[in-house]
Amino acid sequence: MRCLFRGILFSSIFLLITLFLGCASVQLPQQSLSEDSLKETASLYWKLRLEKDEYKEIFKIEEPEALKKLNLYDEKKFDEYVSNVSAIKNIGISSYTVKNIRIKDNTGLVDMEFMFSLPQIPKPAKQILTDEWIYRDGRWLHVLK
């Protein structure tokens, strides 16, 4: 009986810890108007977008004016936003890296290299896409297009 009680107690504690950690929001890296800060933020953004399905967290990193232009800023449009940003996962991306960063004033451009595979292509292919970022109010924000 004592072992059963301990088992239930430890299971309950484990469940509470798991729930607590699962509900915690993602910590953004310390941000500044620097290439290192932008590189860390862009890397985290793509990790959350491609590996973690943390769409509520990446939504917080999106630049609001860009979302308004796409008619995705309203919370009622969140499902449409998720559909938009998750579509890239259908490509079969195997890796991604930050290749180059350029900052002018408060605008940053980040060249991201993606390795992906498609059924029609026998070898992995490489594609470089350029993301735009805006530094506002002490934070880097991704400009969704």
C-alpha positions in Angstrom: 0.0 0.0 0.0 2.8 2.3 0.9 4.5 1.7 -2.5 1.2 2.4 -4.3 0.9 5.7 -2.5 4.5 6.7 -3.4 3.9 5.8 -7.0 0.7 7.9 -7.2 2.5 10.8 -5.4 5.5 10.7 -7.7 3.3 10.4 -10.8 1.2 13.4 -9.7 4.4 15.5 -9.1 5.7 14.5 -12.5 2.4 15.4 -14.1 2.4 18.8 -12.4 6.0 19.6 -13.5 5.2 18.5 -17.1 2.1 20.7 -17.2 4.0 23.7 -15.7 6.9 23.4 -18.2 4.6 22.8 -21.1 2.6 26.0 -20.3 5.7 28.2 -19.9 6.3 30.6 -22.7 9.5 30.6 -24.7 12.2 33.0 -23.5 13.5 35.2 -26.2 17.2 35.9 -26.2 18.5 39.3 -24.8 17.9 41.6 -27.8 19.9 44.5 -29.1 20.4 46.2 -32.4 23.3 43.9 -33.3 23.9 41.0 -35.7 24.4 38.5 -32.9 21.1 39.4 -31.4 19.3 39.2 -34.7 21.0 35.9 -35.5 19.8 34.4 -32.2 16.3 35.7 -32.7 16.0 34.5 -36.3 17.4 31.0 -35.3 14.8 30.8 -32.5 12.0 31.9 -34.7 12.8 29.2 -37.3 13.3 26.5 -34.6 9.9 27.3 -33.1 8.3 27.4 -36.6 9.8 24.2 -38.0 10.6 22.0 -35.1 8.3 22.9 -32.2 5.0 24.1 -33.8 5.0 26.9 -31.3 2.7 29.2 -33.4 1.4 31.3 -30.5 5.0 32.0 -29.5 6.2 32.9 -33.1 3.0 35.1 -33.5 4.5 37.3 -30.7 7.7 37.7 -32.7 5.8 38.8 -35.9 5.8 42.5 -36.8 2.1 43.7 -36.3 2.0 46.0 -39.3 3.0 43.2 -41.7 0.3 40.9 -40.2 -2.2 43.7 -40.7 -1.3 44.0 -44.4 -1.8 40.2 -44.7 -5.1 40.5 -42.8 -3.7 38.1 -40.2 -3.4 40.4 -37.1 -6.8 39.7 -35.7 -6.9 36.8 -33.2 -9.9 35.4 -35.1 -7.6 34.9 -38.0 -5.1 32.9 -36.0 -6.0 29.6 -37.7 -5.3 31.2 -41.0 -2.0 32.5 -39.7 -1.0 29.0 -38.6 -2.0 27.6 -42.0 0.2 30.3 -43.7 3.3 29.8 -41.5 3.1 26.0 -41.3 2.8 25.4 -45.0 6.6 25.4 -45.4 6.8 22.2 -43.3 5.3 20.3 -46.3 8.5 20.7 -48.2 10.5 18.3 -46.0 13.2 20.7 -44.6 16.0 18.7 -43.1 18.1 21.6 -41.8 18.3 25.4 -41.8 21.1 27.8 -41.0 21.6 31.6 -40.8 24.0 32.4 -43.7 24.3 36.2 -43.7 23.0 39.2 -41.8 22.8 42.8 -42.8 21.5 45.6 -40.6 20.8 49.2 -41.8 19.2 51.5 -39.3 16.5 49.4 -37.6 15.9 47.0 -40.5 17.7 43.6 -40.7 17.9 41.2 -43.5 18.7 37.5 -42.7 19.7 35.0 -45.4 18.4 31.6 -44.3 19.7 28.5 -46.0 17.3 25.6 -46.1 18.1 22.0 -47.0 15.1 20.0 -48.2 14.1 17.0 -50.1 11.3 16.3 -52.5 10.2 13.0 -54.0 11.1 14.2 -57.5 14.6 15.1 -56.5 17.0 12.3 -55.5 19.5 14.5 -53.6 18.7 17.1 -51.0 18.4 20.6 -52.5 19.4 23.9 -51.0 17.5 27.2 -51.1 18.4 30.6 -49.6 15.5 32.8 -48.6 15.9 36.4 -47.2 13.8 37.3 -44.2 13.2 40.9 -43.2 13.3 42.0 -39.6 12.5 45.2 -37.8 14.0 46.3 -34.5 11.4 48.2 -32.5 11.0 48.9 -28.8 14.0 46.8 -27.9 12.9 43.7 -29.9 13.5 42.1 -33.3 10.3 41.4 -35.1 9.9 39.2 -38.1 8.2 40.7 -41.2 5.9 38.0 -42.5 5.4 38.2 -46.3 
